[in-house]
Amino acid sequence: MLDQETVRNIFKGEFIGKEIYFLESTESTNDKALEIGKKREDSEGIVVVADSQTKGKGRLGRHWISPPGVNLYFSVILKPDIPPIEAPLITLAAAVAVSSVLRTWKGVPADIKWPNDIMIKGKKVGGILTEMRTSGNEIDLVVIGIGLNVNMPIGDLPEDIRSATTTLEIEKDAPSDRAGLLRGLLAGLDNAYKNLLNGNKRALINGWLSLNCTIGNRVIVRDSNRTITGIAENIGQNGELIVKLESGGTEVVNAGDVTILKN
């Protein structure tokens, strides 16, 4: 079980974990973290953990299914001294941290589908939602929200997404200790954030490339305005997806929903 006593002192890193809030239920940990971040100047490193969400958020306005007692849902407040154009690197850093922890702590072959999906053997096990508030050319705050399917019965999901989704319990054929996993994830995020602030973007990008399942595949990328098809060729210095189009041209994508096409 996750509760306030278990979670409050579960981890304190150099940047992350200065305070940890636990909520039995909330609409969205990201919304709660944004609310705290706006009110408090000293909010960097605060973590909001919930046992369930009533309005959990995914990318592109999707709903993140968040039943109690089975999964992890948490958000971290950051205030990085980097330009907004580099903010996508925070999502990449978080994805590298989550995938690396799942590989080392749980022994599962987790990888990353650009920009924010955590996958195991082609099925989604988790997602990252990064939300940012800026003033001019400065970042006021960034909230990283992470949802991870841990011990949830797959039957709790809508039938139309079950075949594309997995959980750690399914992959390991055993339930996982959510508190221990949360501790490992916060430690991984703290280390990844420290490396990002140190300015070694190349090491971060190389780490992402070593863990991704996107580059080299034929993909469809959709955003609110268009759909493009091509080969995911690389990522740019700020985390953009570089797609080689079927026409021979190249498209740089800053945001979108990626579907990997089977050969």
C-alpha positions, 0 to 999 in steps of 0.5 A, a space after each residue: 500500500 501507498 500512504 502518507 507515512 510510507 511516501 513522505 520520506 521515501 526519497 530525498 535527492 539533490 534536486 527531487 524529493 525536498 517534499 513529497 505530498 501524498 493524496 489518496 485521490 486527486 483529479 490529476 497529480 500534474 494539476 496539483 503540482 502546477 497549483 503548488 508550483 504557482 503558489 510557492 517560489 521554493 517549489 522545485 523538487 516537490 513531488 505529488 503522489 496519488 493512489 488514484 486519479 479521477 481525471 488523469 491526463 495523457 498527451 493530446 487530451 487523452 484520459 489516463 486510467 488511474 484506478 486505486 491500489 495498483 499503479 504509480 501516478 506522480 508529478 515532479 516540479 522543476 524550475 530549470 535554468 534553460 531556455 524553453 526551446 530546450 524543454 523537450 529535453 526534460 521529457 527525454 531525460 525523464 524517459 531515459 530515467 524511467 526506462 533505465 530504472 525498469 531495466 535495472 530494478 525490474 529486469 524488463 526490456 523497457 524502451 522509449 517510443 518518441 516522445 514520451 511512451 514507455 514500452 515493453 515488447 511493443 506494448 505501452 506500460 507507462 507515459 510521461 506528460 510534461 507541462 510548462 509555464 513560461 514568462 517571455 523567454 524564461 521557464 517559470 516551472 515544469 511539471 513532469 507527470 508519470 503514470 506507470 501500469 504496475 499491478 493493474 489487471 489488464 481487464 480494468 482497461 477499455 477493450 480497445 486498448 488492451 492489446 496494446 498495453 501491458 503492466 509490470 505484473 504481466 511482464 514479470 508474472 508477479 506483483 511489484 512493490 510500488 513504494 520501492 519502485 517509486 523510490 528507484 524512479 525518483 532517484 533515477 529522475 534526480 540523477 537525470 535532471 542533474 545531468 541535464 543541468 550540467 549541460 551535457 545534452 549529447 550524453 542525454 541524447 545518446 542515452 535516449 537513442 540507446 533505449 529507444 524503439 522509434 529510430 530506424 522504423 517507418 512511422 506515422 506522425 500525427 499532430 493537430 494539423 497534419 499527418 506525415 509518414 516516413 522513416 524516423 531518422 534521428 532526433 535533434 539537439 533539442 529532442 525533435 524527431 527527424 523524419 525522412 519523408 517518402 518524397 525524399 525530403 526531411 521533416 523536423 517534428 517538435 510534437 506529435 503522436 507516433 505510430 510505428 508501422 510494422 514492416 
